[in-house]
Amino acid sequence: MISLITLYLQTQLMKLPKILLAKTPTIKNTGQMLELMPRAISSLDAHIDNGLQRLKSCASRLYHQLLSVLAWHVVFGIIQ
């Protein structure tokens, strides 16, 4: 029984280089993607920061416009 297991394991070990060789392109692509990730994350972070700044600016403008409209309503007695 042990010899059958040993034979099976030896057969599997002999197949291992072929299996790894077949996976080499995938491994290389994964490595390239991992190398690009910091730049991609940095770029995404910059875009998010830019979007948040624009949103903050837009919200500020809307707030000031609302204050202006409310002030006019108070001045003309629409709101008491």
C-alpha positions as CSV (number, residue, x, y, z in Angstrom):
1,M,0.0,0.0,0.0
2,I,2.8,2.4,0.9
3,S,4.5,1.7,-2.5
4,L,1.3,2.7,-4.3
5,I,1.1,6.0,-2.4
6,T,4.8,6.6,-3.0
7,L,4.3,5.9,-6.7
8,Y,1.3,8.2,-6.9
9,L,3.2,11.0,-5.1
10,Q,6.2,10.6,-7.4
11,T,3.9,10.8,-10.4
12,Q,2.3,14.0,-9.0
13,L,5.8,15.5,-8.3
14,M,6.9,14.8,-11.8
15,K,3.8,16.7,-13.2
16,L,4.4,19.7,-11.0
17,P,7.0,21.4,-13.2
18,K,4.6,21.1,-16.2
19,I,1.7,22.5,-14.1
20,L,3.8,25.4,-12.9
21,L,5.1,26.1,-16.3
22,A,1.6,26.3,-17.7
23,K,0.7,28.8,-14.9
24,T,3.7,31.0,-15.6
25,P,1.8,33.6,-17.7
26,T,-0.9,33.9,-15.1
27,I,1.7,34.4,-12.4
28,K,3.5,37.0,-14.4
29,N,0.3,38.9,-15.1
30,T,-0.6,38.8,-11.4
31,G,2.8,40.2,-10.6
32,Q,2.4,43.0,-13.1
33,M,-1.0,43.9,-11.7
34,L,0.3,44.0,-8.2
35,E,3.1,46.3,-9.3
36,L,0.5,48.7,-10.8
37,M,-1.9,48.6,-7.9
38,P,-0.2,51.4,-5.8
39,R,-0.4,53.8,-8.8
40,A,-4.0,52.9,-9.5
41,I,-4.9,53.4,-5.9
42,S,-3.1,56.7,-5.7
43,S,-4.9,57.9,-8.9
44,L,-8.3,56.8,-7.6
45,D,-7.6,58.5,-4.3
46,A,-6.7,61.7,-6.2
47,H,-9.9,61.5,-8.2
48,I,-12.0,60.9,-5.1
49,D,-10.4,63.9,-3.3
50,N,-11.0,66.1,-6.4
51,G,-14.7,65.0,-6.5
52,L,-15.1,65.6,-2.8
53,Q,-13.7,69.1,-3.1
54,R,-16.0,69.9,-6.0
55,L,-19.0,68.5,-3.9
56,K,-18.0,70.7,-1.0
57,S,-17.7,73.7,-3.2
58,C,-21.1,73.0,-4.7
59,A,-22.7,72.5,-1.3
60,S,-21.2,75.8,-0.1
61,R,-22.6,77.7,-3.1
62,L,-26.1,76.1,-2.5
63,Y,-26.0,77.0,1.2
64,H,-25.1,80.6,0.4
65,Q,-27.8,80.8,-2.2
66,L,-30.4,79.5,0.3
67,L,-29.3,82.1,2.8
68,S,-29.7,84.8,0.2
69,V,-33.2,83.6,-0.7
70,L,-34.2,83.4,2.9
71,A,-32.8,86.9,3.6
72,W,-34.9,88.3,0.7
73,H,-38.0,86.5,2.0
74,V,-37.4,88.1,5.5
75,V,-36.8,91.5,4.0
76,F,-40.0,91.5,2.0
77,G,-42.0,90.0,4.8
78,I,-42.8,86.7,3.1
79,I,-41.4,84.8,6.1
80,Q,-42.2,86.2,9.6
